[in-house]
Amino acid sequence: MSEEHFTLKEIREDADAARRTIENFNDIEKVAEEIVKTKYDLFLVTGAGTSLHAGIAASYAFYELAGIPLMPIYAVEFIHTPAGVIRDKKALVIAISQSGETSDTLRAVRKAKEYGADILGVTNFPESSLAKESRYRLITRAGEEKAVVATKTYVAQLTALYGLSVALAHKMGKDVSSLIEEIKNIGEKVRKALATEEEVKRISKYVKPFVDAYVLGTDVTFPTALEAALKLKEGCLIHSEAFPAPEFRHGPVSLVDSSSLILALYPPIVRKDAHDAFHKVITEVYEAGATVVSVAEEGDDSPKECSDFILSVPKVTPIFASIVYVVPCQLLTYYVAIAKGLNPDKPRRLTKVIRV
């Protein structure tokens, strides 16, 4: 039955989407060179839904690798007060839209241009409205995505944006040769993450009964928490919220009991402070009776103390974490939808391109 769904087929194409997108690395470097030459003093990223989550993940890489603070703003909010922040500044707005036709994102782009900002468009369609509106373009090569729930296009967006962050660092004169090599081969790490499929399929029947879930991340896994929570909502109709794990203790933890599902995205071990703080919170919710599904990098034994189920993903440079951590989250959404008798390709009340 599962082979009938585009969603699973497209998740299984995550690695190929990454590989094809980063084959374009020379073009990504050209964009990076132009950006460095132009000497922007303000960088913002905008989009809607999954695309904005890719931008949030990119903001971590931009800052850590290139020293560029990248401010994420929802496209629907950008057109209001936030647009004023770019007035009288040399600003670059990175606008992300899989289709290049998302009306909220296009409105944000046009508002930004009114204030004199340059646009870097990230889209899967080179002939789209977004591509035409943009001074610079990063074209992802995910191929056609027929399912409404975005999967491989998100992985392609992350690949392009991570590639840009590395290229910017390179053009600034930083030694990132090992990161260039890693990002060029990131598709293989994504392929290894896809090996979690059989375990996810087994876990899905235990996740099926839950109506409420909390997706916790910290540091580089927090953007993935946002995306995973969205996937659980739209793909399998589970009410889910994402939090940085330490922030979860500031109120929401009081809701946790034996009816709660926690999807715990452990930060890489080398991010010791973040990892230790995260582990304390997961231990607390586990002791409160929640069912905990942990996603952690290979070799991390911490989740064994406080998890009902563990999914292991391959190690990557921590700033690239979202690209492997999201894979089991996508698979979990798919298999829980199947367990619940839902059509994962066409969630209710959702369409592929949002035009308002």
C-alpha positions, 0 to 999 in steps of 0.5 A, a space after each residue: 500500500 505504501 508504494 502507492 504514495 508519493 510522500 514515501 517515494 519523495 522521502 526516499 529521494 531526499 538523498 538524490 535531491 541533496 546530491 543534485 542540488 549541491 552539484 551546482 556548488 560552483 554556481 553557489 560560489 559565484 552567488 557567494 562571491 557577489 554577496 561578499 563583494 557587495 558588502 551588505 550590512 543587513 541579512 534577513 530570510 523569509 518564507 512560509 511554513 517549511 521554507 521558513 524552517 529552512 531559513 531558520 536552520 540556515 541562520 545558524 550556519 550563516 552565523 557560525 560559519 560566516 559570522 553573518 547574523 541572519 534574521 528570520 521573519 515570517 513572510 506574512 509578518 514581513 510586509 508589516 512592521 519588520 519591513 521597516 528595518 531595512 529602510 536606509 540599509 544595504 540589505 539582502 533578503 533571502 526569500 525561500 519558496 519551493 514553487 517560487 509562487 507562494 503569494 505571501 513570500 512574493 508580497 514580502 519580496 516586493 515590499 523589501 524591494 520597495 525599501 531598496 533591498 536586494 533579493 536572493 531567491 531560493 526556489 525549485 523553479 528557475 522560471 518562477 515569479 520568485 526567480 524573476 524578482 530576484 537579483 541572485 538565485 539558488 535553484 534547488 534540484 529536488 525534481 517534481 514533488 507531488 505530495 502536498 507535504 514538503 519533504 525532499 524539497 526541504 532537504 534540497 533547500 537546506 543543501 543549497 543554504 548550507 552550501 551558500 554558508 560554506 561558500 560565503 565563509 570560503 569567499 571571506 578567506 576562511 579555511 573551510 576546505 573540509 566543510 566544502 568536501 562534506 557538503 558536496 557529499 552530504 547526500 550520502 549522509 542523508 542516504 544513511 539517515 534513510 536507513 531508519 525507515 524500518 525502525 520508524 515503521 515499527 515505532 509508528 504503531 505505538 505513536 498512532 494513538 497520541 493526539 498531542 506531541 511536543 517536539 524538543 530540540 536545542 541549538 542546531 536541532 531546534 530548527 528541525 523541531 519546528 519542521 518535525 512539529 509541522 509535519 506531525 500536524 499536517 501529515 498525521 493530524 497530531 497536535 504538536 508544538 516545538 520548543 527549545 528543550 530548556 524553554 519547555 521548562 518555562 511553563 509547557 512542561 506542566 502539561 506533560 503526563 502519560 498521555 504525552 508524546 515527546 519527540 526528542 532531537 538530541 543535539 550532537 554530543 560535541 555541543 556539550 552544554 546544549 546536549 547536557 541541558 537537553 538531556 536533563 529536560 528529557 529525563 524530566 519528561 520521561 520520569 513524568 510518564 511521557 512516551 519518548 521517541 529520541 533521535 540522536 547521532 550514532 554513538 550517543 548513548 544518553 537517550 538509552 536512560 530516558 527513551 522508549 524508542 531511539 532512532 540513530 542518524 549519522 554524524 555530520 558537522 553539527 551545523 548541518 544537523 537538520 539535514 539528517 535529523 529531519 529524515 526520520 521525522 519525515 518517515 515517522 509522519 508518513 508511517 503514522 499517517 498510514 497507521 491512522 488510515 490517512 492519505 499522506 499525499 493530500 492532508 485536509 485543507 492544504 494545497 501545494 501552493 498557497 495563493 491568497 
